Amino acid sequence: MVIEEKGLYTEQPRKLGEVPINHPAQFADSMVAEGVVGFGRAVMRGTAGDQAKLMQGASAAFAGVAALSTEAGDLDNEKYNDEDVMGVVDEGYIQVYVEEAVAVGDPVRVRVVVDTGKYLGDFATSADAGKTTLLAGAEFVVAAAAAGIATIKLTPPYTSTDD
């Protein structure tokens, strides 16, 4: 019997919310989704202390990024349903959705106001006055094309500065 040699599973394209690199400081928290939350989107604390929702509004405080989970209520569409228990990565590396092309070292911004074709919790590098916030404590470590998946490194503490 011949065993065909294949590449490692890491050669497959990474998915939103996936942890691409094991890091000794990787940290995730379990929270309850307040509303629908897509994998790889920025979240903030929700109404109750154990809830998280898509980052939104002026002066939104970043809590982390929604992690991929096979336990999510809408796995086919890469989303948590309202009241699903979700993983939130708040330190380490994670795959995120970017609205535009990004390069290593570009500033990290999060969309906090919906715009045409752009949604809450998406990541970007360009300022969009009144609609994005600059996130200190995060950095792009892998480049990505527009409407693609990039890797960011999260290193608390975080500060958000509205654009």
C-alpha positions, 0 to 999 in steps of 0.5 A: 500500500502506498501512502500519498504524501500530502502537505500540512493542513496549514497550507490550506487558506486560513478562515475568518476568526481562526488562530493562525499562530500559536503564541504563548500569550494567546488569550480568549474569553467566552462571551454571549453574542448580543446580536449576530456576530461574524467570525473575525469581526471586532467586538465590544462589551455588550449590555450585560457583563458577559455579552459582546456585540459588534463594535459600534458607535463613537468611543467604542471600547474594543474587547477583542475579535470573534473567534471561529467556532464549530459550535456557532449557530450559523457555521455555514455563514461564519457567524454566531447567532444572537445568544450563542456562546462565542470565543473572543480573542483579546490577545495573540494572533487572529484572522480578520476581515479587511475592507481594503488592501492592507500591508504589514505595519499599516495602522489598524482601524475598525468600522464602527458605523455602517457604510455602503458595502462596509459593516460593523466590526470590519477592519481597515487601514484608512480613516473614514471620518466619523465611521472608523476608529484607530485601534492602538494595541493591534498590528497587521502582521500579514498583508491582504487584498481588499475584501480579504483576510489578514492576520493581526496581532493583539497586544493589550492594553487597547485604546480607540481613537475616533477618526 
